[in-house]
Amino acid sequence: MSTELVTGNHWLEPLMPTFPAEILKLAEEVPFLAGKLTGMIPPETAIRVGGLLRVTNSFYSNLIEGQFTEPMTLAPSSPKRNR
């Protein structure tokens, strides 16, 4: 390990990754495909799945932060999305 001090703030700047052209092309198609998928399911299903995913997201976010919370305790306090 180097004992030299880091001078300047250049090392704090974010890096810009490079992606292959194939990946960028696929990424451009994601919004279109998401809209297509939205139109293929009934609105009631989308609402219920969205609610479950919000609870799942909260659970794993808390777990990453070192807080173990049961999903059942998150469900009543999960943010609701207005449509």
C-alpha positions as CSV (number, residue, x, y, z in Angstrom):
1,M,0.0,0.0,0.0
2,S,1.3,3.4,-0.9
3,T,2.1,5.9,1.9
4,E,1.8,8.9,-0.4
5,L,-0.9,11.4,0.3
6,V,-3.6,12.0,-2.2
7,T,-3.6,15.6,-3.3
8,G,-6.3,17.3,-5.2
9,N,-9.9,16.2,-5.7
10,H,-9.7,14.6,-9.1
11,W,-10.1,11.1,-7.5
12,L,-13.5,12.1,-6.3
13,E,-14.9,12.7,-9.7
14,P,-17.2,9.9,-11.0
15,L,-16.0,7.7,-13.8
16,M,-17.8,7.4,-17.0
17,P,-18.0,3.7,-18.0
18,T,-17.9,2.7,-21.6
19,F,-20.5,0.2,-22.9
20,P,-20.6,-1.8,-26.1
21,A,-22.9,-0.6,-28.8
22,E,-25.1,-3.7,-28.5
23,I,-25.8,-2.9,-24.8
24,L,-26.7,0.7,-25.6
25,K,-29.1,-0.3,-28.3
26,L,-30.8,-2.7,-25.9
27,A,-31.0,0.0,-23.2
28,E,-32.8,2.3,-25.7
29,E,-35.5,-0.3,-26.2
30,V,-36.3,-0.7,-22.5
31,P,-38.8,2.2,-22.2
32,F,-40.7,1.0,-25.3
33,L,-40.8,-2.5,-24.0
34,A,-41.9,-1.4,-20.5
35,G,-44.8,0.6,-22.1
36,K,-45.8,-2.4,-24.2
37,L,-45.8,-4.6,-21.1
38,T,-47.9,-2.1,-19.2
39,G,-50.5,-2.2,-21.9
40,M,-50.6,-6.0,-21.7
41,I,-51.7,-6.4,-18.1
42,P,-54.9,-5.2,-16.4
43,P,-54.6,-2.0,-14.3
44,E,-55.6,-3.9,-11.2
45,T,-52.7,-6.3,-11.6
46,A,-50.3,-3.5,-12.2
47,I,-51.4,-1.8,-9.0
48,R,-51.1,-4.9,-6.9
49,V,-47.7,-5.9,-8.3
50,G,-46.5,-2.3,-7.8
51,G,-47.5,-2.4,-4.2
52,L,-45.7,-5.7,-3.6
53,L,-42.6,-4.4,-5.3
54,R,-42.5,-1.3,-3.2
55,V,-42.6,-3.4,0.0
56,T,-39.9,-5.7,-1.5
57,N,-37.7,-2.7,-2.4
58,S,-38.1,-1.3,1.1
59,F,-37.2,-4.7,2.7
60,Y,-34.0,-5.0,0.7
61,S,-33.0,-1.4,1.0
62,N,-33.3,-1.8,4.8
63,L,-31.4,-5.0,4.7
64,I,-28.5,-3.4,2.7
65,E,-28.4,-0.7,5.3
66,G,-28.1,-3.3,8.1
67,Q,-31.7,-3.0,9.4
68,F,-33.7,-6.2,9.4
69,T,-37.4,-5.5,9.1
70,E,-40.1,-8.0,8.5
71,P,-42.0,-7.3,5.2
72,M,-45.3,-7.5,7.1
73,T,-44.3,-4.5,9.2
74,L,-43.4,-2.5,6.1
75,A,-46.6,-3.1,4.2
76,P,-48.9,-0.8,6.3
77,S,-46.3,2.0,6.2
78,S,-45.2,1.6,2.6
79,P,-45.6,4.7,0.4
80,K,-48.7,4.6,-1.7
81,R,-48.6,5.6,-5.3
82,N,-51.5,7.7,-6.7
83,R,-52.7,6.9,-10.1
